[in-house]
Amino acid sequence: MLNTGPAKKVTIYINEDTQTRMVALHDAIMSYLIRADVSGATATRAYSGFGSHRVLHTPKIELLSAHMPIRIEFIESPERVESILPALAEMVTDGMIEVRDTTVVRIANPETPPLPHERRQGHAILLRVFFGEADQWQDEPLHTAIIRKLRGMGIDGATVFRGILGYGAKGHEHRKSFFHPMRDLPVMISVIDTPEKISRAAEAIEAMLTDGLLVFSDVEIIRFLRSTNFTEVASAKQPSI
Amino acid sequence: MPNSHRSKLLRIYISESDRHDGKPLYEAIAAKCRELEIAGATVFRGLEGYGEAGEIHGPHLLQHAQPIVITVVDSAAKLSELVPVLEEMIETGMMAVSDVRTVRVQKNGASATGHSEEHAG
């Protein structure tokens, strides 16, 4: 499977109307590549081009418009490319195959061996913040703004709950009513993190809240994390829970 | 946490289908909390759950029987007044009390109604 690092890029130049065993050659090549478990391949239809036959293939000439160049590209590990090249060379009866060295910087789905989930246990603070769904912060719902803020601060996690009924210090009842145009149901955000990070989070929330209640409790948490190199780097930087 | 108050947090676990005097139990509990001037109560509906009786509470076509959690925050004194009253009202369910610290935020525009500082101390 393809990984980051040195790799080979293969480019195949063929004609759109070249056939092999009653199917278009570019289709046959693409199906072959997918069967050969190549990480990814792209077939591009060119605008114009010419090859060994010295005919300019261009959509401007109707006779030649079904004759457009097709370029198929894929990137694979050197070993994999070496193993499939002979078969490709056999398929491409009329066209060109080019191989060059390349470097993969990032791939969408890195194939890393699955690591066991990491278990972390420890003391943490659970912060619950109570306010109303209709509360706003700079023209957006306060709960959305708080979540964004916490995320920006690197707080490990937060969840927004909407109540179905409630009342608080405001004294008015939060209730969903068919006749009530303004929806102001109670909202609670629960946040769990280390004592230090929670006290920073509470400060930020207090600055945004005009009317609400913050409730802190001591909790013991057990956390399961997917261990990756990323979390190791993150936990080395700051003592996480 | 600076300027926080020691308080208690009470959570009441019941079912949405529980009734009291012909109306939903959670509404009756919220009304009772208000009557006793408890600082605040919030009713949450869970998606699914099960309890003592072992039956699954979930969204049914005809009948709503999802789990309900009511969260109440106030001073230990106020909650010890509330709990016996709730015990009378709840047939099957659970109550859990925990120690918490609270910070009440109330700024310029927000109107004070008198409940706010009751759980101080």
Interface residues (C-beta under 8 A of the other chain):
Chain A: R128 F130 F161 R162 G163 I164 L165 G166 Y167 G168 A169 K170 G171 H174 P186 M188 S199 A202 E206 L209 T210 D211 G212 L213 L214 V215 F216 S217 D218
Chain B: M1 S4 S7 L9 Y26 E27 A30 C33 R34 A39 G40 A41 T42 V43 F44 R45 T71 V73 S98 D99 V100 R101 T102 V103 R104 V105 Q106 K107 N108 G109 A110 S111 A112 T113 H115 S116
